[in-house]
Amino acid sequence: MIDFELSPKIKGTQKLLRGFAEQAMRPLARKYDEEEHEKPTDLINMVHGFMKGGVGGSMSGGGEKKEEGGEKRRREANLTTSVTVEEIFWGDAGIGLAFPGQGLGGAAVQATGTPEQKEKFLARFTGDKPVWGAMAITEPEAGSDTASLRTTAVKDGDEWVLNGEKIFVTSGKSALEDSEGFVVVWATVDPKAGRAGIKPFIVEHGAPGMQITKIEDKLGIRCSDTVSLSFMDCRIPADNILGSAEVVDPAKAGEKGFKGVMATFDATRPLVAAMSLGVGRAALDFLKNTLADEGLEVRYAISPNRMTAIERDITEMEANLKAARLLTWRAVWMLDSGLRNSLEASMAKAKAGLAVTQITQKCVELMGPLGYSRDMLLEKWMRDAKINDIFEGTGQIQTLIIARNVLGFGRDKLR
């Protein structure tokens, strides 16, 4: 059964990271929002030290130590990571996304790589230096419809040759400028095979024929780099394809085909939801503290119909935030328990993405001109919030996935 009480170890991690977020990250939030793409090097090294020390669960990459209590830590690794992410993003979303780690790239290796590939590539995240992983999936003509990808991969002797273009690659610059970093690129080995022909490939630093063509200037999460990549006869080793190159009908492939690749998102969508929780809580905490300083506190003990409009707004925002958190914890608990969580991961991301957008906008609204001013971080949190309802599958896509799962419909019946 699900236990909603955090273990003493996770509570300790939560307290430690909350202090770090408040004292080290929050004071630098405006600076790195203004100085877009600049890396907070000192914070990066500090966070890498945390992760090597075991703080943050699977966020650090690599496996658990085989010692007494290790099995329990494995069972709550994703829950620990969810709590870690919420606290880090409470500090600042842009800086949080700029921190090193497996990212979507590492998650793809974990979901689809062979044991040898996992050992080779995931071990990089446990070394002495920070390492970034990224994933390139979106194309100019293919966003949410991954079956329409045009980037190709052709086998040529002991190499794969990639050609195509990818856009909106989160941390792509960090991953490819890092000598140990990599980007997992989705490409088709057989355009006529549709979804069955799409495979993930690891492209490492210095791969010939790969180029960063654009660095995005963004509305929010400005400290984090987002890039476009081009592949012109980009050559990578033959064993850098994740899993098998065999083209199998998705209906018969089970978890080893395209469906297995999509399991990447089952692991990472709850973490995007946790990011949302951090930003939403930052805005709501700030609003409540500011109002309390003016002598306005929520009277929880009275009937809702006796509350002021502001009190009702705040209680509604708190309810939405808590509902999103419980959905998120359920999704990561299932992941830690080895259960399929596709439905729950989409539910958590859909709810949290919508909640954080509404909460940050309402907080700005209730603060009036002060909320709109750059003297406060509220306007920044509103800008940072929106991406959570967009990347790793928009809110509309999550709703579609939820409907398919609940109704038992396939892609051919519900689009």
N, C-alpha and C positions, 0 to 999 in steps of 0.2 A: 504494500500500500504506500501511498505518497505521504511523507511526513513533512509538514510545512514548517517545522522547527529546524533552524540551521544548527549544524553541529558546532561545538565550541571552537574547533579548528577553523571552520569557515567564518565564524563570528570574529575570530582573532584577525584573520586575513582582511575581513571587511573593515574592521576598525583601523588597521594599519594603513590600508589603501585610502580610506576616507581622509585620514590625516595628511597623507601624501598628496591627494588630490586638492585638498583645501590649501595647504601651505606651499606646495611646490608648483602645481599646475595652474590653479585659478589665478594667481597674480600675473601669470604670463599669457593668459588667454587672449587678451586684446593685442598684445605685442605680436604674437604669431598669426593672428587674424589679419593684421595690417601688413606684416611682412610675409606675404603668401609664399609658400613653398620652402621657406627657410626651416631647417631642421633644428629642433631643440636638443642639441647634442648632449648636453649635460643630463637632461632628463632621460634621454634614450639610454645612456649608459647606466643610469640609476635603475631604470625599469628592467634593463637586461640583467642587472645584478639581482633584483627581486625574483625574476623568473628562474634564474639559475639556482636560487636558493629555495625553490619550491613554492613560491607564492604565485597563486593564479591558476593552479590546475593545468589543464592541457593547453592553456594559452602559450606556455613556454615551449611547446613542441617536444617531441621525444617521449619516451615511455616513463613508467614509474619505477622507482627502485624496488628490488625484490627484498623486502624486509618486513618485519612484523608490522601489521597494520596497512601494508601496501595494497591489499585487496580492497579494503574499505576506501582508500584514497582513489583507487581506480573507479569504484562505484559512484563516487561523487565528484569526479574530475570535471565534468561538464557543468554541474551545478556550481562548483567553485569558480569556474571560469565565468559563468554568467554573473555571479555576484561581483567578481573582479571587474568585469567590463562595465557593469552599472556604476561602480564607484569611480573608475577611471573617467568615464564619460560624464559623470556628474562634475568632475574637475574641468574637463574641456574635451569636446568631441573632436575638434580638428587635431589637437595635439595627440589625443588618444589614437586616432587613425594613423598618425605618423610614426607610432611606436613600432619596433621590429616584431616579427613573429611569423608564424606559419601563414596566416591569412587564408584566402580562398585557395591559393596554390597548394599549401600544405594540406588543407582539408581534402583537396582532390587526390593528392597522393595517398592520403590515409584511406579514402573511400575506394580507390580503383587500382592502386599500385600493387605490384607483386611484393612478397615479403622482402626480396632483395632490394627493390626500389625504395620501399619504406625505410629500410635500414640505411641506404645510401643517402637519400635526400633529406629525410627528417632528422637525421643525426646532426645536420648542419645547424639546427636551431638550438642545440645544447652546447655549442662550443663557447669559446672565450669572447667572441665578438658578436655584435648584433647582426642578424641576418633577416632579410625580408623575402616573403613569398607572395606571389600575386597570381591572378587568373585573368586571361583575356578571352572573352566570349562574345561580347556585343560587337556588331558590325554596322556600318552605315545603312545597310539594307536589311539587317536582322537584329532586332532588339529582343523582345520577349519570345518571338518565334524562332527558337534555336534550330528548328529543323530547316530553316532557310539559309543557314550559314554557307558562305561562298569560299572561305579560306580553304585551300586544298593542301593535302600532304601526299606526295608521291614517293614511293620507295625507289631508291637509286643505289644499288649495291649495298654497302653497309651504312647508308645514311637515308634519312628522310629529307625531302626538299619541300619547304613550305612557301606558299605564295598567297597573299591576301592582305587584308587590312583589319585592324581591331581598334575600337574606340572605347573611351571611358574605362580605362584600366586603372583601378585603384591601386596605388603604391607601385605602379609599373616602373616609374623612374627609379625609385629606391631599390627595387628588386634587381633591375638590370644594371645599375651602377655599382652594385655590391658584387664583389668577386665570388661570393658563395651563394648569391641570390639566384632566383629563377622565376619564370612566368610559365604557368600551365596554359597552353594555347589550344583551343578547340578548333579542329579542322576536320574536313571530310576526306576519307580515303577513297570514297566512291560516291560522287554526287548523285548518281542514279538511285542509290540505295536509301536516300532520305535520312531519317534519324539513325538508321542502323549503321550508316557509313561514318558517323561523327565519332571521332576519337580525341582524347586529350594527349598532348605532347608537352614534354618539359623542354623549354628553351632557356638556356643558361646565359650568364654574363659573357659577352664577347662573341656570341654566335654570329657568323658571317651572314650578311644579307638581311639582318634585322636592324630597324632604325626607329628611334622615337621621333615622330613627325610633329607632335603638338603637345604642349602642356596646357591643360585647361585652366582658365580663370573662372572661379566658381562663386556661386552665391554664398555658400557656407562651407564648413569643414575645410577652410582655406589652407591650413597648415599641411594637410595631406595632399600628396601629388596625385593627379589623375591625368593620364596621358593617352595619346593615340599611337599605335604601332603599325609599321608596315613591314611586310615580309616579302622580299624579292629574291627568289632562289635561296632562301635561308636554309642552311644545311645543319642538321643536328644528328647525333649518333642514332643508329637504328634501335638501340635499346632504350631510347628516351620516350618511346611511346608507352603510355601507362596502360598496363594490361595487354590484352591481345589485339593484334591487327585484323583478326578475322571478322568479316562482316556477317552478322547473324541477325535474322529477323527478330526485332525487339520483343515480339510476342513469345518467342522461344528462348530468348537469351537470358531471361531471369535477371538476377542481380549483376550479371557479368557484362551486360550490354549497356546501351545508352541509359537505361533505367538505373544502373549502378552508378553512372557518372552523376546523375541528378541527385543521388544520395548525398553528394557534397553539400547541397543546399539544406538538406534535412539537419545537418550538423551546424551550419553557419547561420541559417535564418533565425533560430532562437537567440543567437548572439547579437544579431542586428536588433532584435526586439530588446535585448538587454541594453544596447546602446541608447535606444529610444527612452528606456526607463530612466537612465542617468540624466539625459538632457531634460526630460519632463520634470523629474524631481528637482533638478537645479532651479528651474524656473518657478516651480510651485513653492519650494522652500524660500526662495528670495521674496516672492510676493507675500507669503504669510509672515515672514520676519519683518518686512517693511511695514506691513499693516499693523503688526503687533507693536512696533515702535511708536506708532501713532495712536495706540490704545484700542485698536480694532482686532479683536480675536474671535474666532469662530465659537459659537455657543453650541457645542455638540449635544448637550443634554436636553435641548428644547425641541419641540416638534418642528419639522421642516417648514410647515406653513406659518410659523412664527419667525422664521429666519429672515434676515435681509437678503436682497438679491445677491450681494457679494458672498454672503455665507453659503447660500445655495450653490453658487458657481464653484466655490472652493470645495465643498463636499462632493459635488459631482466630479470635479477634476480628480480628487483623491480616490474616489471609487473607480474611475476609469484606469488610473495608474495602478491601483492594487489588482484590478481584474487582469490587466495586461501582465503584471508580474506573476500572478498565479498561473496564467497560461504559459508563460515563459518557463517557469520552474517545472511545470508539468512536462513540457517538451524536452527539457534537458534531463529530467529524471528518467524519462523513457529511454533517452539516448544512453544514459549511464547504465540502465537496466538491460540494454541490448534489445530493446523493442523498437519496431518500426514506428517512426513518428512523423511521417510526411504530413498527415492531416494536422497534427498538433503544432508542428513547426510553422505551417502556413497560418494557422489560427493565431499563434503568438505574434508573428510578424505583422499580420493584417491589423490586429487589435492595437498593438503597441505603436505602429506607424501612424495610425489615425489618431490615437490618443495623444501622442507627443505633439503632433501638428496642431490639434485643437487646444491643448493645454498651453503651449507657448504663445499662441495667438491670443488666447483669452487673457493670459497674464499681462501681455503687452497692452491689451485693450483696457484692463482694469487699472493699470498704472498711468494711463493717459499719455500726455506728451513726454513724461519722464520715461515711460517704457519704450517710447520710440526714439529717445535720445541715445546717442552713442556714449554718454556718460555712464550708462549702466550696461550690463552684459545681456539684459533681456532681449534686445533686438538681435544680438548675435545668436542667442539660443534659438530664437525663432527661425533665423536663417539656417542654423545647423540642423534643426529638427527635420526639415522637409525631405532631406535625402533619405531618411529612414523609411519613408513611404514610397521610395522609388527604387533604390538599388537592391540587387538580389531578388528581383521580381516585384513589380509594382503592387500597390494595394489591390488593384483590379485583378491582376494575375493571381494573387493569393486567394481572392474571393472565388475565382474560377476553379482553382485547385481544390478549395474547400468544398465547393458545390459538387465537383466530380466525385470526390471521396465520399461525401455524405449520400449522394444519390446513386453511386455505383455506376456512373456514366464514363465512357471513354472519350478520347479526343474527338472521335467521329460523331458523337452524339451531343456534345456540349462544348461550344467554342466561344 
